[in-house]
């Protein structure tokens, strides 16, 4: 179990812009790693209402539950390793293994026993070091949607913001207000539920 502050900038891309970034940073197809994100919330969307999110990410052969909560700067992420069996049980029942995530949910006033699985988002991701941060190029598929995104993860918000703005300008990519993946997933889910 661990906690960290995540500071990142993100921008949705068109498919053409995705290929432009890929070429600019000489990212080859074999550098992309497939990730599965399984999303959870209460039936009343309590976490969404708090600006928080809960997911299990399968990356290579590891399963990590992550709770993201708003922080003064960026997001506070709490991580907890679980087994494949615990992952499938949580998808089926919504029940989460006791630990730091359950404690943080209680702190937020969310009953861990009311969680439900809402769906899976699959991302093909490549990462490159850039200046003092990490550039992340994503191609995601969820529900009936396919999208492309550029993220820039940094330690310092001010220098990161400048570097990301310069990068977009240099690549002639317009700045787009971009919601995080879980927010885009939920909005699409709402739309499809009609």
C-alpha positions as CSV (number, residue, x, y, z in Angstrom):
1,X,0.0,0.0,0.0
2,X,1.2,3.5,-0.8
3,X,0.1,7.0,-1.3
4,X,1.3,9.7,-3.7
5,X,0.2,13.1,-5.1
6,X,-0.4,13.0,-8.8
7,X,0.1,16.2,-10.8
8,X,-0.7,15.8,-14.4
9,X,-1.8,17.8,-17.4
10,X,-3.9,16.2,-20.1
11,X,-5.2,17.0,-23.6
12,X,-7.5,15.0,-25.8
13,X,-6.1,14.4,-29.3
14,X,-7.5,13.6,-32.7
15,X,-6.3,10.4,-34.2
16,X,-4.0,12.4,-36.6
17,X,-2.5,14.3,-33.6
18,X,-2.0,11.0,-31.8
19,X,0.1,9.9,-34.8
20,X,1.9,13.2,-34.9
21,X,3.0,12.9,-31.2
22,X,4.0,9.3,-31.8
23,X,6.2,10.4,-34.7
24,X,7.7,13.4,-32.9
25,X,8.8,11.2,-30.0
26,X,9.7,8.2,-32.2
27,X,7.4,5.9,-30.3
28,X,7.1,2.5,-31.9
29,X,4.1,0.3,-31.7
30,X,5.9,-2.3,-29.6
31,X,6.4,0.4,-26.9
32,X,2.7,0.4,-26.1
33,X,1.5,-1.6,-23.1
34,X,-2.1,-2.7,-22.7
35,X,-3.8,-1.7,-19.4
36,X,-7.3,-2.6,-18.2
37,X,-9.1,-0.2,-15.8
38,X,-12.1,-1.6,-14.0
39,X,-14.2,1.2,-12.4
40,X,-16.3,1.2,-9.2
41,X,-18.7,3.6,-7.4
42,X,-21.8,3.4,-5.4
43,X,-25.2,3.2,-7.2
44,X,-25.7,6.8,-6.2
45,X,-22.2,7.8,-7.7
46,X,-21.0,8.9,-4.2
47,X,-17.3,8.9,-5.3
48,X,-18.1,10.9,-8.5
49,X,-20.0,13.5,-6.4
50,X,-16.9,13.9,-4.2
51,X,-14.6,14.3,-7.2
52,X,-13.0,10.9,-6.4
53,X,-12.6,7.7,-8.3
54,X,-11.9,4.1,-7.6
55,X,-10.4,1.6,-10.1
56,X,-8.6,-1.6,-10.4
57,X,-5.8,-1.5,-13.0
58,X,-4.3,-4.6,-14.5
59,X,-0.9,-3.7,-15.8
60,X,1.2,-6.6,-17.0
61,X,0.4,-9.3,-14.4
62,X,-0.3,-7.0,-11.4
63,X,-3.6,-5.8,-10.1
64,X,-3.7,-2.5,-8.2
65,X,-6.7,-0.9,-6.6
66,X,-6.4,2.9,-6.7
67,X,-8.5,5.5,-5.0
68,X,-8.1,9.0,-6.3
69,X,-9.2,12.0,-4.1
70,X,-8.9,15.7,-4.7
71,X,-5.8,17.3,-3.0
72,X,-4.7,20.9,-2.6
73,X,-2.6,20.4,-5.7
74,X,-3.3,17.5,-8.0
75,X,-4.9,14.2,-6.7
76,X,-4.1,12.1,-3.7
77,X,-3.7,8.5,-4.9
78,X,-3.9,5.5,-2.5
79,X,-2.8,2.2,-4.0
80,X,-3.3,-1.3,-2.8
81,X,-2.1,-4.5,-4.5
82,X,-4.7,-7.3,-4.8
83,X,-4.7,-10.7,-6.4
84,X,-6.3,-11.7,-9.6
85,X,-8.9,-13.7,-7.6
86,X,-9.7,-10.7,-5.4
87,X,-10.1,-8.6,-8.6
88,X,-12.6,-11.0,-10.1
89,X,-14.5,-11.2,-6.8
90,X,-14.6,-7.4,-6.5
91,X,-15.9,-7.1,-10.1
92,X,-18.6,-9.7,-9.3
93,X,-19.7,-8.5,-5.9
94,X,-18.3,-5.0,-5.4
95,X,-16.6,-6.2,-2.2
96,X,-13.2,-4.8,-1.6
97,X,-10.5,-6.3,0.6
98,X,-10.0,-4.6,4.0
99,X,-7.1,-2.2,4.1
100,X,-6.0,1.4,3.4
101,X,-8.6,1.9,0.6
102,X,-11.5,0.9,2.8
103,X,-10.1,3.3,5.5
104,X,-9.9,6.2,3.0
105,X,-13.5,5.4,1.8
106,X,-14.7,5.6,5.4
107,X,-12.8,8.9,5.8
108,X,-14.8,10.2,2.7
109,X,-18.0,9.0,4.2
110,X,-18.5,6.2,1.6
111,X,-19.6,2.8,2.8
112,X,-17.3,0.3,1.1
113,X,-20.1,-2.3,1.2
114,X,-22.1,-0.3,-1.3
115,X,-19.6,-0.4,-4.1
116,X,-20.6,-1.7,-7.6
117,X,-18.6,-2.4,-10.7
118,X,-19.5,0.0,-13.6
119,X,-17.3,-1.2,-16.5
120,X,-13.9,-1.5,-18.0
121,X,-11.8,1.0,-20.0
122,X,-8.9,-0.5,-22.0
123,X,-5.9,1.7,-22.8
124,X,-2.9,1.1,-25.0
125,X,-0.2,3.3,-23.4
126,X,3.3,4.4,-24.2
127,X,5.5,6.5,-21.9
128,X,8.5,8.8,-22.6
129,X,10.6,10.9,-20.3
130,X,10.2,14.6,-21.3
131,X,12.0,17.5,-19.5
132,X,11.4,16.9,-15.8
133,X,8.3,14.7,-16.2
134,X,6.8,11.7,-17.9
135,X,4.8,12.1,-21.2
136,X,2.1,9.5,-21.6
137,X,0.4,8.7,-24.9
138,X,-2.9,6.8,-24.6
139,X,-5.3,5.2,-27.0
140,X,-8.4,4.2,-25.0
141,X,-11.6,2.2,-25.7
142,X,-14.6,2.1,-23.5
143,X,-18.3,1.4,-24.0
144,X,-18.9,2.7,-27.6
145,X,-16.1,5.2,-27.5
146,X,-12.5,5.3,-28.8
147,X,-10.3,8.3,-27.8
148,X,-6.7,9.5,-27.9
149,X,-5.0,11.5,-25.1
150,X,-1.7,13.0,-24.2
151,X,-0.8,13.3,-20.5
152,X,2.2,14.9,-18.8
153,X,2.9,13.8,-15.2
154,X,5.2,16.1,-13.2
155,X,6.4,16.9,-9.7
156,X,6.1,20.7,-10.0
157,X,2.8,22.1,-11.2
158,X,4.2,25.5,-12.4
159,X,7.1,24.2,-14.6
160,X,5.0,21.3,-15.8
161,X,2.2,23.6,-17.0
162,X,4.6,25.7,-19.0
163,X,6.4,22.7,-20.5
164,X,3.1,21.1,-21.5
165,X,1.8,24.3,-23.1
166,X,5.0,24.7,-25.0
167,X,4.9,21.1,-26.2
168,X,1.3,21.5,-27.5
169,X,2.2,24.8,-29.2
170,X,5.3,23.3,-30.9
171,X,3.2,20.3,-32.2
172,X,0.4,22.7,-33.3
173,X,-2.1,20.9,-31.1
174,X,-4.9,23.0,-29.7
175,X,-5.4,23.1,-26.0
176,X,-8.6,21.2,-25.1
177,X,-10.2,21.1,-21.7
178,X,-9.9,17.4,-20.9
179,X,-11.7,15.5,-18.2
180,X,-10.0,12.5,-16.7
181,X,-10.7,9.0,-18.1
182,X,-13.2,8.0,-15.4
183,X,-15.2,11.2,-15.8
184,X,-15.3,10.6,-19.6
185,X,-16.3,6.9,-18.9
186,X,-19.1,7.9,-16.5
187,X,-20.5,10.6,-18.8
188,X,-20.6,8.1,-21.7
189,X,-22.2,5.5,-19.4
190,X,-24.9,8.1,-18.5
191,X,-25.4,8.9,-22.2
192,X,-25.8,5.3,-23.2
193,X,-28.2,4.6,-20.3
194,X,-30.3,7.3,-21.8
